[in-house]
């Protein structure tokens, strides 16, 4: 982990994105994966598609979207790149 847990949990790249859907019971937090997941953030930061291995720390986005539960996962390496981009834009992540 390059940053404190609170930094990862406070800078969600998807929360303010344009959504044409109804979102309820939204949750964004750091978890330890119990199975392999696709990294949802990889293409946003310009990386190749990849999977997050079992036992890795990852950021999980979880919500009811248009009446159905859904979740996505982002690896910490991609989160580090996202936060570095914010720093370059002047947000000064500590």
Buried (B, 14 or more C-beta within 10 A) or exposed (E): EEBEEEBBEEBBBBEEEEEEEEEEEEEBEBBEBEEEBBBBBBEBBEBEEEBBEEEBBBBBBBBBBEEEEEEBBBBBBBBBBBBBBBEEEEEEBE
